[in-house]
Amino acid sequence: MANIIFILPEIFISLSAMFLLIFGVFKKNSSATVYILAIITLIISLILIINSQTNHEIYLFNNSYKIDQLSNLMKIIAIISGIFFMLSSYDYTKLTNLSNVEYSTLILCSILGMLVMISSYDLIVFYIGLELQSLPLYVLAAFNRNKIQSSEAGLKYFVLSALSSGILLYGCSLLYGFSGSTNFYTISQNIYSHETKNVFGLVFILVGLAFKISAVPFHMWAPDVYEGSPTSVTLFFAMVPKVAALTVFIRFLYVPFVNLIDQWQAIIIFLSLSSMIFGAVAAIGQKNLKRLIAYSSIGHMGYALAGLAVGTNSGIQNSIIYICIYLIMNLGIFCCLFMMKRNGKFFDNLEDLSGLSKNHPVISLSLLILLFSLAGIPPMAGFFAKFYVFMSVIEKSMYFLAIVGLISTVVSAFYYLKIIKIIYFDEPKEKYDNVNFIGVKISLTLSTLLILLYFVYPSGLINLISKINII
């Protein structure tokens, strides 16, 4: 019973989600109240996780659930991302009539699934967490029932995600069949007995995981789902699930498959290279900002995977740093999208940014800083994120991976700079409404300042994450 304190955040979120669903049914016009209570739920869960911090490894439920420094850190990042997502998208959901009881509850359920995924130390627990995360996302993608693109996005994501889950489950069943266990540690001990056969299970599992982070060649769902989903849901897709997926990659590669590093390293390098190249090239011709962000996210996942491919503790830590900075940049970009509103309608095409600096200098400046950071231009935080990853890659003499990464960074800078050119040098369009979205303004200010001033004290984030020993 003493160990129950370590799973209090998961218990609290699950009970809160059930309570809010019932509360919303019996109390009419309670969507705003439920939304605020959902934010409070996440804040309390964050406090519970911070209070239950431990330097020891705690194993629960017959060693199938692990609490350690890595899981605590990634849970904190996921919940903070969830809090800022909900704060920034509150006014958008209210104006687009998305803010109802189910919306907030689905977000909480999805975050609960991510927490389970992060701490999972068993194939069955991992899959339960994965489905608990994914099922609400299918509904959220199709949440705007008045828009055919949203229904299409939900259907595409559901069908393709179901296919990837089937592939992943097949890999899990192979692994169980050959190792005789679903526990990560036991699998790592028994993996040598059927090493060749276990590689098959590894490949199927990596295919399923690559789909979840939209790594090439399993990226096909991302552009359509990002564009068709409501903008607030697209922000959720672009931020929070990436944290859980990266943690699962680390858990799988460095616990059950740690002895097969020679086999999986080539797969991760391929995923990284193809994602960086494709993400850089495919985004060039995009006209819609959300589609462009989708291709951009594919490229950024390639950089994060490059750190994992190294096979060292510092490489993994640098990948986590990369994801943290990427989340902040994405939050800022979407906050700017939430402020592009005219006559009750939100805009998300590149041409809608035309001459934005003439009428909205503050939004334009924020976009300038964030786009420079995404392009990896110093002294923005995005430059340091890429620098750390490339240093880890070069230290292990993986020069080809570093060279391709640098070239794709240069190519991707083209479409980021093209957006800046549209904002500052094209003819201005009709002025957007002066909106008073408090949550958006707070999130945008914080994200822009963090990206701009990161170079003042870069060791803060490094010191925090370097305390974690993964392998």
PELINLIN-V500461 format. One line per field, one symbol per residue. phi: phi as a letter, one per 20 degrees, with the letter a starting at -180 (. if undefined). A space follows every 50 residues. Layout:
phi = ???
//
This chain:
phi = .fefffdggfffffffffffffgffedfldffffffffffgfffffffff fegbeeeddcllmdcddbffffffffffffgfffffffegfffffelefc gfgffffffffgffffgfefcbfffgffffffffgffffffdfefecfff fffffffffffffffffffffffffffedmbdfgfffffefffcgfffff fgffffffffffdlefeddgfffffffffggfffffgfdfgfffffffgf gffdcfdfedgffeffffffgfffffffffefffefddffffffffffff ffffffffffncffffffffggfgffffffgfffffffeecblmdedbef ffegmgffdcfffffffgfffgfffnefefffffgfgfffffffgemeff ffffffffffffggfffffffffdceffeffffeedefffffffffffff ffdgffbffgffffeffedec
//
